Each structure stands twice: as structure tokens, then as C-alpha cells.
Amino acid sequence: MKFLEYNAWMFHQHRIIKAICLLLLLFITEETLRTYVWYDHDFVRPSPRTPGLSVNFTGFDNVSGVNYYLVPNVIHIIRFNKKTFDFVDVVCLRAAYRAQKPDKFVIHTNEKEFEGKYWLKLQTWPDLFRRIEIKYRAPPTKIFGQSLSKDWQLHHGSDIERVRILIEYGGIWMDNDVYIVQNLDRYRKFEMVLNWDENQFLATQLYLAHKDARFLPLYLETYRQYRSNLWYYNAGERPTQEILYKHPELIHRVKNLFGADTSLSYNLYNKKNWTEWRNQHAIHLLFNHRSYMHKENYQKYPVLDEKTILDYKQTFGEMAREAYFSE
């Protein structure tokens, strides 16, 4: 009799333990199994809720991408030796905010703090300003033991650091004079995205990348043969020839829509009512190159700010007013 009672008690305890284990499994599995999806015999794809998790992109299709977000909705900007912002800096931040609504703008800088009227102006847009995060980052002076160009140290250093930043964090890299026209979420579903126009080298003004994108470390490795005397060799020419010509599958290629073609700037500063700018997904303004690329226009309008832009009839005037003065 005692034997039967003991067996019944053991059976009851076993059922309780099984029930507890089942509850634990249901609790853990809900989030844990959602984190990875079986893909090509490897756990490689993160959940739509967790863009930026570690991923093995072997065999990934950068033509069609996936139906969820891989790239964090974070915009990275570098400001080396720049304590103040100018009008165009603020216009581009506002345009990016309005089009993309990033979770954060991360400003990587070697400045301890920012100042000036445009930094104060940014604070008048509280929803934008609360998204700004400042991270200290010193500009590099060497790459793989090779000293950077004395004349172009900050420019070449920025080219290098934008790749390192994306390897570290992933997200959206944007030059200070890039105007985001349309929402870029459609590109966050790829391993890495960049502008590579036909018969051109890759453009560096706008990248979207997961931190594990295969192209990024290969890109950095091309700097082992650094040519300090050439402006664009390591940033654009060499990685295009050494990597993308051989392995275009490593990136999602965008042609024309990121506004990298320098001829576009003619329409911005010399044409009125050029409505096609709205068809671009982004535009590189090349604002600091106006003095020699568009001399006549520059001589007539050497300063463009929140006052002079009100009477500026060319296309950039419309773009700037829309970003700066709209709610």
C-alpha cells in the first residue's frame, strides 16, 4: 500500500516539474527563438525587433534583401575640429530628421562641447535635439603604421573613421552636407548600401550598413596601401577596383538616387524650380565647393544663411527653406 502511495506521489511531483519546465520554456522561447531565424543552414538573421544583432552574412542576397530591418535607425556624423555649426549643417540635420526620424543622431567629435548660434538653434527643436548623442572620437593620424597626409589628414581621417564607426555600431553614415530627401528605411533591409554610379567609383557621402557587413573590414584593409598624395584613391578608387569589381554581391548598389553625381549641384545653385530634386532619395549638396564649381552664383550669393536664403530663387533655396522653417 505504501509502495502505491509513494508511486502516486512521485507521479504527481513529476507532473508538477513538467508543468514548471513547460512554463519556463514558453517564457524563454518567446524572445529567444525570435532572435534568430534559420537561414541557409546558419543562424544568421535577427528579429525585426532587434536590428544590429550579430549576423553571419555568408550567402546573403543584397539584391532582394529581407523583409525586416537589419540596419539600426541611427545616423552617424563626424565633426573633427569643428566647435560650431553653420546654416547648411543645420539644414541637413533638419532634413534628415524630417525624412528619416532616426532614433539617434550620433555626433563623433574631438570637441568637448559645441557652441554658437546654430547649436543654440538646434535646441529650439526639442524632438530633434533630444535625439543628439555626442561621442568623443579623436581624428586618426595613422593607418596601419602609415602617417596620414598632412594636408588632408582630417578628410582622409574621416574616410577611415566612418568605416570604423559602422564596424563598431552599424547604422547610417551621413556627410555633414548630405540632404536626405526621402525616408531610407527601404535600404535598412540590406547588409550594406552605398551609391555606386555607372562607370564611377563608389561614393562616400552616404552609407547604410550592418556592423557585420562583409565589405567594411575589407574596405579598411585596402588602406594597407595608403597613398597620402591622392585625394580619393583609398576612399573610392581602390575599394571599388579591389573589392566591388570582384565581389559586387557584398553591397546593395544604388545608382544615381543618392545624389552623388557632381553635375546635380549645377541644378541646385543655377536652376529655378528644378522639381526633380524631390525624386532623389538623398543629395550631396557639395556646398563648400560652390566657390569654384559655380563661381558666378557664388559671387552673387557668397553667404547663404537663414536671412539670405529667403530671397534665393535657385533650387537649393526651396530645399533649405523647407527644412529650416517647416515644423
ABEGO torsion letter per residue (X at the ends): XAAAAAAAAAAAAAAAAAAAAAAAAAAAAAAAAAABBBBGGBBABBBAABBGBBBBABGBBAAAEBABBABBBBBBBBBBGBABBBAAAAAAAAAAAAAAGBABBBBBBABABBBEAAAAAAAABAAAAAABBBBBBBBBABBGGBBBBAAAAAAAAAAAAAAAAAAAAEEBBBBAABBBABBAAAAAABABBBBBBBGBBBBAABBBBBAABAAAAAAAAAAABBBAABAAAAAAAAAAAAAAAABAAABBBBBGAAGABAAAAAAAAABBGBAAAAABABBBAGAAAAAAABAAAAAABABBBAAAAAABABAAAAAAAAAAABX
